[in-house]
Amino acid sequence: LYLTHPQVRIDPAVPVPDWGLSGTGRARAETFALAPRLRSVRRIVSSAERKAVETAAILGEAVGIAPET
């Protein structure tokens, strides 16, 4: 299963890799984390970008897995 992060907080003063999830993006990730299809996930891997790490953490918490970066 491959997915990308949802909406981010765009800030021209911040480097793109340091952008985090927006409120909408966080809410979407939290909603997806409830999806029954995630119950079979045994490994979560993300890039080191903040938005990806935040998304992976939300999903990992939902399924009880520590994400890898």
C-alpha positions in Angstrom: 0.0 0.0 0.0 1.5 3.3 -1.0 0.1 6.7 -0.1 1.3 10.3 0.0 0.8 12.8 2.8 -2.4 14.9 2.7 -2.5 18.8 2.8 0.4 20.7 4.3 1.0 24.1 5.9 2.8 26.0 3.1 5.2 28.6 4.5 7.6 30.3 2.0 9.9 31.1 4.9 10.3 27.4 5.8 12.2 24.9 3.7 9.7 22.4 2.0 11.1 19.4 3.9 10.1 21.1 7.1 6.5 21.8 6.2 4.1 19.9 8.5 0.5 18.8 8.0 -2.2 21.4 8.0 -5.3 20.9 10.2 -7.1 19.5 7.2 -4.2 17.2 6.3 -4.0 15.9 9.9 -7.8 15.3 10.0 -7.6 13.4 6.7 -4.7 11.2 7.9 -6.6 10.5 11.2 -9.7 9.5 9.2 -7.7 7.2 6.9 -6.0 5.7 10.0 -9.5 4.2 10.9 -9.7 2.3 7.6 -10.1 -1.4 8.0 -7.6 -2.1 5.3 -4.8 -0.8 7.5 -5.3 -3.5 10.1 -3.2 -5.8 7.9 -0.3 -3.4 7.7 2.9 -4.7 9.4 5.4 -2.1 8.4 5.3 1.7 7.8 8.2 3.5 6.1 8.3 7.2 5.4 10.7 9.8 4.1 12.4 12.1 6.7 10.3 15.1 5.6 8.2 16.4 8.4 4.9 16.0 6.6 5.7 12.3 5.8 6.9 11.6 9.4 3.7 13.2 10.8 1.5 11.1 8.5 3.4 7.9 9.3 3.1 8.6 13.1 -0.7 9.0 12.8 -1.0 5.7 10.9 1.5 3.9 13.1 -0.3 4.9 16.2 -3.6 3.6 14.8 -2.1 0.1 14.0 0.4 -0.1 16.8 3.5 0.1 14.7 6.6 2.4 15.1 7.2 3.9 11.6 10.7 3.6 10.0 12.3 6.7 8.4 
